[in-house]
Amino acid sequence: MHRKNRPYLFYDTTTSVCSTCLHRVEAKIIIKDNHVFMDKWCPEHGTERVLMADDADYYRLCREIYIKPPEMPQIFNTSMQYGCPYDCGLCPDHMQHSCLSLIEITDHCNLPCPVCYAASGPERLTHRSYEEVIAMLDAVVANEGEPDVVQLSGGEPTLHPEFWRILDAARERPIKHLMINTNGIRIAKEPEFVERLASYGAGLEIYLQFDSLRSEVHQILRGADLTSIRNKALERLNATGISTTLVVTVKKGLNDNEIGDIIRFALQQPCVRGVTLQPIQQAGRVEQFDSAKHRLTVSELRRCIVEQSGIFNYEDILPVPCNPDTLAMGYALKLQGETLPLTRFVTPESLLAGQANTIVFEGDQDLKSKIFKLFSTNHSPESQANCLSELMCCLPQISAPTDLGYQNIFRVLIVQFMDATNLDIRALKKSCIHIAQSDGRLIPFEAYNLFYRDDKKQLLETIRSSIMQEKRSRKMKVKIPMLVEE
């Protein structure tokens, strides 16, 4: 008998949500024509097929090689009642602590960006009180002990009326690396503001919005031409030596063709330690977009970096082990005006050959721990720089000074925030970027934008109520044995 085969490889099962009703649905991962798709089915709204990666080999690398045991927070903050993603957080079912904790201190912003996931803007005048911010900071410390990376965000955090007091409070806590997520307007326009920032010294970093080198892209993504603002902000940051990361919101067909130009531009800036690429997420004020046409996957952005930069190759951009489905990273050294990609020398497939005593990555636990430390948002950038110095002795292919510091590091990071369309709950449980709440909860970024932000809470309560009603219904349907007449 001839049996018909399906035209794809069935790879795995997972769970997602229906992008229409946001109820949990079953899903499967399939591989077809070297592309990876998630097929999901909602009893009410039918089937969806979502592209997860356009490179099946890279996807399998994420799932089968670059993984490590979960690292837990010191405490959990919520119980398990409704199931993921309706119990945030962090509940005991979550599989990763907070590598990066966000403290949203205001809803106010001086830009009405069309792609703002928080829907902040000039019309929103609400700020978190100082007491609320302190509660958020303390929640992060309670969960993490000594948090590696904490980011003040918003809205535009520099507009908070007690910004400096909040910054002082953050520095009083055992936070290893503090970031300020900003559009750079105050940095560009107020030299005294930058001088005061510089007085905080090492351990402070600017996470600078930098979407393009072209004014027309700024108009589309930010609603204003910010070219001069960005250039002036970088001029001041270079002059004061404040460590900076350029953050690029990427939309397919708009600015994905200038990733290489932005990387090369960033390498010319003394203050810049790296570039972070964030494909647009369907959340907040972002207009509904055609997922098949406008969404960028991690594998696509990885290809953009390689094909456009002329610096990195595919072996340089690797999955981040704490959450390899949504994060990828590459490192280079900046040495005397030259850029030396590093990652290709430390892949787990390679043998790190010294003299007679060849080091095998998988067999040397100390080396393996250094590499996982290097490729993890779980460690502060300074910690990663120190780890890089330690690795040099294990990499005879590289001749580099032993006194490497953070100023020698250049990091390219891809951060994909999932939305209702491509949400893989298996990956969500490994989310390591969390938003702190004043009530002590730390909520994964994607779950927060889907269910826990102000305008989403009513939907969450409706779904929870539906889950509880279903539970009660199942209990009522338990069969009672029939009585047999004697």
C-alpha positions, -999 to +999 in steps of 0.1 A: +000+000+000+014+034-010+013+059+018+013+096+012+039+117+030+034+152+043+057+177+025+076+187+056+095+174+086+077+174+118+102+187+143+085+194+177+053+204+195+049+235+215+022+259+228+012+294+216-017+317+217-043+325+190-033+359+176-070+369+175-084+359+210-050+353+228-063+320+243-037+293+246-035+269+217-015+238+207+011+243+180+037+223+161+071+232+147+077+220+111+107+223+087+100+229+050+124+240+023+150+249+050+124+272+066+110+267+101+073+273+107+050+272+137+015+258+128-012+266+154-049+260+155-076+277+174-110+260+176-127+294+171-104+312+147-088+284+127-052+278+116-021+300+114+013+293+099+041+316+112+077+318+099+100+312+129+134+310+110+145+311+074+175+289+082+166+255+096+203+247+105+205+278+126+172+270+143+184+235+152+217+250+165+196+270+189+175+240+200+202+213+201+236+229+208+234+263+224+214+255+255+223+254+292+205+245+324+181+272+336+193+297+363+166+305+388+158+337+406+163+338+444+125+339+449+093+335+429+067+362+431+034+345+419+017+312+421+007+289+393-031+290+388-040+296+352-009+283+333+016+302+312+014+330+301-014+340+325+005+337+359+033+362+356+055+366+374+079+351+380+060+320+388+077+287+396+070+275+360+094+301+346+128+287+335+151+317+337+159+345+361+162+382+351+193+388+330+180+423+322+154+440+344+135+470+331+122+498+354+096+518+336+096+551+355+073+572+333+047+571+305+057+606+294+079+611+263+089+640+241+083+619+209+051+602+196+069+573+180+047+552+157+066+521+168+064+526+206+056+493+223+046+512+255+024+537+236+040+565+255+040+601+242+038+638+250+001+635+259+008+610+286+019+629+317+020+601+343+052+593+361+058+565+386+062+580+421+096+578+437+082+553+462+069+531+434+103+531+416+121+522+448+097+493+452+105+481+417+143+484+423+139+465+455+119+438+438+147+433+413+173+431+441+151+406+461+149+383+430+185+387+419+206+395+449+231+414+429+214+422+396+237+422+366+219+446+343+191+470+352+177+495+327+157+527+335+131+530+308+098+546+300+085+566+281+116+588+281+131+582+316+152+614+315+120+634+317+110+621+351+110+650+376+130+630+401+154+614+375+186+622+394+171+610+427+161+577+411+195+573+395+211+578+429+188+553+444+197+527+417+234+533+423+230+528+460+219+492+453+241+463+444+234+467+406+265+458+386+255+477+354+229+504+350+215+514+316+194+544+306+171+538+277+168+571+259+160+589+226+190+612+233+172+645+230+183+658+264+218+645+258+220+664+225+205+696+238+218+699+274+256+697+279+253+701+316+230+670+317+257+649+300+284+662+323+263+651+353+257+617+338+294+613+333+300+620+370+285+586+378+315+569+362+319+532+352+289+509+353+266+534+337+256+530+300+234+549+276+211+527+255+206+551+227+178+548+202+195+548+167+173+534+140+190+547+108+215+570+091+186+583+069+161+610+079+132+594+060+135+563+083+134+585+114+102+601+101+085+568+096+096+551+129+098+582+152+076+608+135+105+633+133+139+638+116+163+630+144+196+629+124+211+660+140+199+649+174+216+615+171+248+630+158+250+657+185+242+631+213+270+609+201+294+639+199+287+646+236+289+610+246+322+606+228+336+637+245+326+625+280+335+588+274+301+574+285+297+539+273+269+536+248+249+510+229+231+519+197+197+504+196+181+498+162+144+491+157+144+472+124+115+469+100+118+447+069+119+467+037+126+500+056+160+499+073+171+463+072+193+472+043+215+495+063+225+473+092+260+470+079+263+507+075+252+513+111+276+487+124+305+503+106+294+538+118+292+525+154+328+511+152+340+546+144+325+560+177+349+557+207+320+556+232+300+529+214+304+494+228+279+477+204+248+476+184+215+460+194+190+450+167+153+447+177+128+437+150+095+454+153+070+438+177+032+440+172+025+458+205+016+492+219+012+518+192+027+497+164+002+496+136-009+461+125+015+448+100+015+418+076+036+393+095+047+375+064+059+406+047+073+428+075+084+405+103+122+398+107+134+366+123+166+362+142+181+341+114+172+369+088+189+396+109+219+373+114+222+371+076+219+409+073+248+413+097+270+389+078+262+400+042+262+437+049+289+444+075+320+429+058+332+422+093+313+392+108+307+358+093+281+332+103+303+316+129+305+350+147+268+354+153+257+327+177+226+319+199+227+332+234+224+301+256+199+315+282+173+320+255+187+309+221+153+311+203+151+349+206+187+361+213+219+360+192+252+377+198+286+383+182+318+398+197+347+416+182+378+433+197+386+469+189+424+470+188+444+500+176+418+509+150+413+474+138+382+452+143+389+415+151+358+392+152+362+368+181+333+345+181+344+322+153+372+310+175+351+297+203+322+278+186+315+244+203+321+226+170+357+237+169+387+224+187+406+251+204+441+239+195+470+249+216+502+229+217+500+192+225+472+197+250+443+204+227+413+219+244+379+205+235+351+229+242+325+203+253+351+185+275+366+215+293+340+227+318+360+258+328+363+269+292+327+261+286+316+282+316+337+311+303+321+309+269+286+307+283+294+337+305+306+356+275+275+348+255+249+356+280+228+387+289+231+371+324+264+390+330+271+427+330+291+440+301+322+447+323+319+411+335+319+399+300+349+420+291+368+404+320+357+370+308+370+379+274+404+386+288+404+353+306+396+335+274+426+349+255+449+324+271+428+296+257+427+310+222+462+306+207+448+318+173+446+354+187+474+376+197+459+403+219+469+423+250+460+408+283+447+441+297+416+442+276+388+464+290+353+473+282+365+499+258+380+472+236+347+453+233+322+456+204+291+435+207+263+429+182+231+416+198+199+405+182+168+407+205+136+394+191+105+402+213+077+378+204+041+389+200+008+371+197+016+359+162+050+342+168+047+335+206+063+302+215+055+296+251+084+272+254+107+302+245+086+326+267+094+304+297+131+311+291+126+348+287+153+367+306+142+403+300+117+412+326+097+444+336+096+451+373+064+460+391+060+480+423+040+451+438+071+428+436+064+410+404+088+407+375+070+400+342+086+387+310+087+415+284+066+398+258+039+386+283+037+421+298+030+438+264+004+411+256-015+408+289-003+431+317+001+466+303-027+490+312-050+485+282-046+447+283-055+438+319-093+435+312-086+409+284-063+390+308-091+388+334-115+376+308-092+348+298-085+339+334-122+338+341-127+315+311-100+291+324-116+289+358-150+283+343-136+255+323-119+240+354-152+241+372-170+225+342-145+196+341-150+189+378-188+188+373-184+163+345-166+137+367-186+105+363-203+092+395-206+053+395-242+041+390-259+024+419-266-012+412-298-025+426-294-054+450 
